[in-house]
Amino acid sequence: MLDRIQLNLGLKRGVYAACGCNIGKRRQNNEDNFYFNGEYLPSDNHGLSEILTLKESVPTGMEDAPLFFAVFDGMGGGDYGEIASNLSAATAAHFLESGDDINPVDITPSLARMCDRMNEEVFRSGENLGVYQMGSTAASLFFYAGQMWVCNLGDSRCYRVSGGQMQQLSVDHTDEAEMKAGNVTGRKPYLTQYLGIDPEEMRIEPYIESYPVRKGDCFLICSDGLTDMVEEQAICSVLLGEREPQVCVQTLINAALEAGGRDNITVIVCRIV
């Protein structure tokens, strides 16, 4: 299991982040994964035994290395969901570590290329395994040069809490609107975008948007194992009431477990301090 990470650089301004991943109460396997500034789980895992934490400077200049945090929620059944989410995280790690495709002038195309790379790897792996619709969601935050980019595919979410209010920054790629228009009930909305789509049949369209980094902002990335079990108002209350990201992460995971823990639960909280 991963060792706890804690880097305290004594900085006046920076990102203080924490990550937790729990298998939940109903599932026998963990299909969630994450990328936490270089760390992610192997495909065969049962979540994290303790919270990962990081305290790092906010990148302010072109010479600074970026900070990247992401949550991946695998799908495909059997062992294939965890393969998809692990492969997504590993591909993101390789992309970021190489740095060849990261354009410091405009990050948006770089994030789009990273999504294309992850999608291709997941699709080809599923094709080799003979699995139909093996895939993973992706929800991420990229901090660089005083800005933050949100990038997502699927229904894992990114939120910002600022000025006492919580705002969803990501966009849910599902057929929920069509369900409501057709009065369809009794099922969860299907994903319309995810990692693992055949690139020859359909081009993925990740949602990407940038925001300035502001002191006091708090960001949340999570799988639907949290949002399906805990109301947004309760999530917001936790993020407003607790200053320490690791406390927020554990409190939110506990709330999802207490509500039934029907799915794997992955939570990353980033606070600008």
N, C-alpha and C positions, 0 to 999 in steps of 0.2 A: 504494500500500500504506500501511496505517496507520503513523504514526510511533510510535516507542516512547514510552510514557508512564511517567514516574517522578515521583511527588510525595512528597517527604520533608519532613514537617512537624515533625520533631523531637519527636514525641509520646512520652510515657512509656507509654501504653497504646493499642493500636489494632489494626487489621486490616492485615496485610501480605499482599498478594495478587499472583498472577501468572497469566497466561493464555497458552496456546499452542494453535495449530491447524495441523495438518499433513494434507496430502491423502493420505498413505500411499503404498504402493508399487504397488498394483493398480488403483486407481480413476483414471479420466481426469478426473473432476470432483469438486468438494468439496461434499457435501450437508450438512456440519456448519456450524453458526454458533454464536454466543455473544452474551451481553450482559455486558460487563465495565465496570460503573459508567459507562455512557453510550456505550461503544464497541461496535460490531458490524460485521460484514463485509457488503459488497454481495452480491447474489445470485450474480454472476459473479466468482468468486474462486478462488484456488488455495491458500488458507490464509494464515497469517501468515509473514512473512519473519523475524521475530524476536519474542521474548517480550515481552508487555506486562506492566508492573508498576505497582503502586499501593501507597502507604502512606498510610493514612487513619485518623482517629480512630474508635473504636467509638462509635456514637451512644448517648448515655446519657439524653437528655431529650427531651421532646416537641418542643422547638424545633430539634432536629437533623434533618438530611436523612438519609434511609435509604441504606444501601448494598445494592445488588442485583447478584448474579452468577448467570448461567444458561448452560446448554449446551443447544443444540437440534440434533437429528439428523434431517434431512429424509428423507422417503421418497416414492416415487412414480415413480421411474425417469426416464430422460432428463434434462431440465433441471429437472424439477418438484420434486425433493427440495430443491434449493438455493433455489428460490422459496419453498417452505413454511417452511424454517428461517429464511430472511432475513425473511419477512413476520412470523413469530413474534417475532423479535428487535425488528423495527421497531415492532410493535404494543405490545410491552412498554415500549419506550422512550417512545412517545407516552403511554401510560397513566401511567408514572411521572413524566414531565415535566409533565403536566397537573396531577397531584396531586389532582384533584377527587374521585376515587373512593377515596382512601386514608384510612381511618379510623384515626387514631393510637391510639384506645382499644382497638381489636380489629383486628389486621392480617389475621386469617384470612379474613373475608369479602372484604376487599380483594383478597387473592391469588386467591380463588375467582373474583371478578369479572374480574380480569386474565386468568385462564385462559379464562373464557367469551369475553372479547373476542378473544383470540388465536385460539381455536377458530373463532369466527364468521368472522374475517377469512380464515383459511386455507381453510375450507370454501367460502366464497363465491368466493374466487379460483380454487379448483379447479373449481368449478361453471362459472365464466365461461370457463375454459380447456377445459372438456369433459373433465376428467381424473377418473377414478374412484380414490378413496382416495389423493389427494394429502394428505400429512400430515407431522407432525413430532413427535418426542418433546420433552419439556421437563423439565429438572432444574435446580432453582434454590435459592439461599440468600438470605434477606432479613434484613439486620441492622438492628435499630431498637430504641431505648430499652432497651439492655442485654440484648436477647433476639436469638435467631436462629430464623427459621422456615425449614423445608425444605418445598418444594412441588414435586411432580413428577407427570408423566403419561408412561407408556411405560417403556422399559428403560434410559434414560440414568440414571446413578446419582449419589447424594450419599453421602459417607462422612465419619465423624469419627474421628480418631485422638486418643485421650486415655488417659493412664495406661498407655501401651505397647501398647494394644489398638486394633484398627480395627473400627468398627461401621458397617454400612450403615444410613443414616438413611432413604433413599428406599425405596419399595416398587415392585417390578417388576410392571407391569401386562401380563402375558402369560398364555398358556394352558399354561404349563409343567406345572402341577399336573395338568391334564387329560391332557396328553401322557403323563405318568408313569403315571397311573391306567389309561390305555388302551394302555400299552406302545407308544406311538408314537415312532419314532426316525427319524433320517435328515433331519431338518429343524430349523431354529432355531425356537423358540417364537414364535408370532404375537402381535402387540400386541393387547390388549383395550381399551386406553385410549391416546389420542394427540390431538394438536391437528389438527383437520380433520374431525372426526366431524359428520355431519348433525345439527344441534341439534334438528330436528323429529322425528328418529327415536330419538335416544339422548342422554341428558344425560351430559356428561363428569363424572367424579368424581375430581378431583385429590387426591392424598394430601398433607395439610398437617399439620405438627406443629411445635411450638415447643420451644426448648431455651434454657437460660441460657447466656450467653457467659462462658467461663472462660479465664483466662490460661493459655497453653500449649497450648490445643486447636488442632488442625490439621484443616481441612476440605478435602475433595476433591470436585469435580464433574467428571464425565467422560462422554464418549460410549462406546458399546460397542466402538469402535475400540481402546480401551485394555483394557477388562475382558475382551473376547473373546480377547485376545492375551497378557495378562500375568496371572499368578495373584495373588489377593488378598494372599497372604503376601509376595510380592515387592513389590507396591505398598506394603504397610505398611512393609516394611523401608526403602524409599526415603524415605517420609514421616517415619519415625523417625530415619533416619540423616543427613538433610540439613535444615539450619535455614532456608536461603534458599528461599523459594517458587519463584523463577525457576529455581533449580537442580533442584528437585524436578520441575517441569514438564518441563524439557528431558530429564531423566533418564528420566522415565516415557514420554515420546514416543519417545526413542531405544530403549527396551526394547520398545515395541510394534513399531517398525520392524524391529528385529533379529529379532523373532519372526515376521516376515513382512509386517507392515503391510498386511493384507488390506482394511482399511477406513480411512475418514477418522478422524483422531484429534484430539479436542479435550479439553484438560485445564485446569482452573482449580484452583489451590491457594490457600487462605486460612489464614493462621496468626494467632492472637491473641497479640500480643507486648506 
